[in-house]
Amino acid sequence: MAFWRQIESATHDMVRVTRGRTALGKLDVPHSTGLTALKPIDEMFLFLTYLSLGLLQKDLAHRFKIHHSTVSRIINTWANFLYTVLGDVGIWMSEDEVKAHLPDVFKNYSNTQVVLDCTELRCQTPNSLLLQSEVFSAYKSHCTFKGLIGMAPHGAITFVSSLHEGSISDKEILKQSGIVSLLKPTAAIMVDKDFLVEDCVPCKIYIPAFLSKREQLSGAEVRQTQSIARLRVHVERIIGRVKEHKIFSTVIPVSLTGSINQLYTVSCLLVNYQNGPLVKAWARSS
């Protein structure tokens, strides 16, 4: 209910998005929320149920006693609405804000501003051979969408990129995401050993050591690698919480291609509203 109270006033200006949305992003027919049988708070519950349980729209229509076309409109509306409302919340944290909430476990990496990782969502194979080549992920051996997530050391999600085709590299998604412009030389990022972006960022990088052409790592490198791995597991857990939404634990159908970016971004941002302590650490007083 706390989340509902934060967004309730904005729902009065909500515009219904219909299935007839054009490729240019224009709305065919605007409808007020009063034209559906559900109250706005019930619409939100339907949308969150869809995200969490991945139920079919026909199933939701039966459960909420409305037409399945109304379910579709509600899902599209709330995906776009929350994408806009939550996207307007400033989740990126400055170096000083991060340090003010720095956990003790990060004391040896106290200038870490964000822990970065990429995640992939399996999607249905497109009919087009060209599209297949673009979304095919060699790492997953499947067609996927790929996104970059950033987590502050204390556990709040502070950066979410748009989804890209699965064939994109970690370096390229970092460059296209816009996060580089947010980083300063005094900060540091923490990444996995395969995240080779030294020439892309202006700051220090904490990355597990790897052998390359050497036969073995030094004792200090082994200890640092183990230390970084223990800290990076938290961003993997955050990504795991996003993927607890059943809609992302199965193969995403082609029919969701037009709205998957909104659904994914909203799911990421909603994690910050789960478990109160995370929210308190980054929420602005405004």
N, C-alpha and C positions, 0 to 999 in steps of 0.2 A: 504493500500500500504506500510505502514511503516513495517508491519510484513513481507510482501513479500521481501522487500529489505534486511531484516536481514537474510533470508534463501535462497535467490536467488542463491548465489554462490555455496551453497551445493547441489542444485538440479542438477548441471552438472554431479555430480558423482552418481546420484540416479540409483538404479538398480530396474528394474521392477520385481515385485513378481507375479508369475502366480498362477492360481488355483491349479496347480499340485504340490504345495509345499508339500514335504514329511513330515512324522511324525518326522523325525530327524531335520527338519528345513532347509534342503538344498533346493536350487533353481534348478528347472528342466531346465528352459531355460531363460537365461538373455536376456533382450531386452533393447535397448536404448530408452530414452524418445522420440526420433525422429520418432519412428515407429508408434506412434499414431497420429490421426488427430488433436489433441489438443496441444496447447503450454503448457509448464509447469505451467504458471500462471493460465491458464484455467482449468488445471487438479486440481490445488489446490482449485479453486473456486468450481468445481464439488464436491470435497471431503467435503469442508465446507458446501456446500448445503445439501449433504447427511447427515452430522452430525446434522445440524440445523433443517432441515425440515423432515428428516426421509423418504424421497421419495423412492419409489421402484426403483430398478435398471433399469427396463424397462422404467419407466417414465423418469429417467435421460438420458437414451440412446436416447429417443425421443427428449428431450429438447436440448441435446448437439449434436444431429445428428451423433451419433456413435453407434457401435454395443454394445449390452448389456454385452457381454463378455469383451469388452474393459473397460466398466464402472467398472466391477468387478476387473479387474487388476489395474485400477487407484485407486480404494478405498483401496485395499490391499497394494499397493505400498505406498500411502501417509500415511496410518495408521502406517506402519512400519517405514517409513522415518521420520515422525514427532515425533514418539515415541523415535527414536534414537536421533534426533537433539535436541528436547526440553528436552529430558532426560539428555543430556550432560550439560544443563545450570544449574549452581549451585543455586537452589532455597532455600535451607536451610540457615537460617540466624543465626549468632552467637548472643549471649546475648547482646553484645555491639551494633550490627547492629539493633537489635530489639529495644533497648532502645533509639537509635538515632532517631527513627521514632515513638516513643510511643505516642498514642493519649492521650489527657487529661482525657478522660473517663476511662482510665486504671490506673490513678495515684494511686489508692488504691491497685492496683495489679501490681506494676511496674516491678516486676521480672518475670512476665509471658512471657515465650518465645514462646509458641504456644498454641492455643486453638484447642482441638481435638474433633472429632466426627466421628461416623461411619455412613455410608449410605448404603442402600440396593437397588438393581436394580432388578425388577421382571423379571424372565426368564421363558421360556416355560418349561413345565414339561417333563423331559426325560422319555424315554420308560423304561429304566433300573430301577428296584426297588431300587437297591443299590445307584445309582446316585440320585434318588428321595430323599432318606433319607439324603444324604449328602448336597444337595442344599436346602432342605426344611427349611424355617425360621419359627420358632414358633411365633416370634414377628409379622411377616407379614402374617402368615397363608398362605404362598405361597412359591413357589420355587424362590430363589433369589441368586444373587451374592452380596457379601458384601465387602466394602472397607473402609479404614481409611483415613481421610483427616485432615491435620493440617493447621491452618491459623495463621499468625502473627497478633498481636493486631491491626496493621494498615490496615489489610484487604487483604494482599497478601497470596496466597496459597504457603506454604513452605514445605509441605510434602504430598505425595500421595503414598499409599501402593498399592500393587498388589491386584486384586480382589480375593476373596476366596469364598468357598461354604457358602451359607446362614446359615448353621447350626453352624458355628464357633462363639465362644463367643467374646465379646469385648476384654477381657483380652488376649485371645489367639492370636487374630489378632494383638494386640499391640506388643506382644512378638515376633511374626513372622515377623513383618514389618521392624524391624531394627532401629526404632526410639529411642529405649531405649539407645542404644550406643551413640546417639547424645546428650543426656541430661546429664547435670552436676548438682551436689548438690546445686549450687548457683542459679539455675534456678527454674522455676515453670511451671506447665501446668494447664490448665483450662479444666474441663470435666463436663459431665452431671452426675446427681446423680446415674445413673445406671452403670456408668463406674468405677467399683470397681477394681482399679489397684494399690492400695497403696503398695503392696508387690512386685511390678514389676519394679517400677521406682526409681531412686536414688534422686529424687528432691521433692520439695513441690508440693502439689496438691490443687488447688482451686476447690471445689466441693460443690454443693448445699447441705445443711443439710437435713437429712431425719429422720423420727421418730424412726425407728427401734422398740425398745420395750418401748419407751417413749410415753406419752400421748400427749405432745405438745412441740413445739420448743420454745426456749427462744426468747426474743425480738431481741437480737443481731443476733441470727441465722436466724430469719425471714428476717431481713434487709440485711444480707449478701447473703442469698439465692436469694432475689429479685435482688440484685445488680449483682450477677453472671449471673442470668437468662437474665438480660438486655444486658449483654456483650456477652453472648453465642449466642444470636439471630443472631449475625453477621456471625458466621460460618454456621448457618442454611441457611442464605441468600446466602452465597457463594455456598453451596451445591445446593440450588435452582437454581442458575445460571448455574451450570453444568447440572442440569436436565431440563433446558430449551431446551437443544438439544432433539428434538423430538424422536430420536432413543432410548432415555432412559425413555421417558414418557409412552411408551407402553411396552408390554411384549416382551422381547428380544428372538428371535427365536433361536432354537438349532443350526441352520446353522451358527450363528455368534460366537459360543463358542470359536473357534480358534483365533478370532481376537478381541473379546470384551475387553480384558485387554488393548490392544493398543488403541482402540477407546476411552475407558473410561479415560485412563491416558492422552491422547492427549486433550480430552475435558476439563479435570481439569486444565492442564497446560495452555491451551489457555485463560482461565479466566484471567490470569495475563497479557495478552496482550490486554484485553478489558479495557476501561477506563484508559487512560494514567497515572493519578496520582498513581495508584497502581503499575504500572510498574516502574515508576521513583523511588519509595521508596526502591525497592529491587534490581533493575538491576545493575550488575557489570559494571564498567567503561570499561572493556575489551569487 
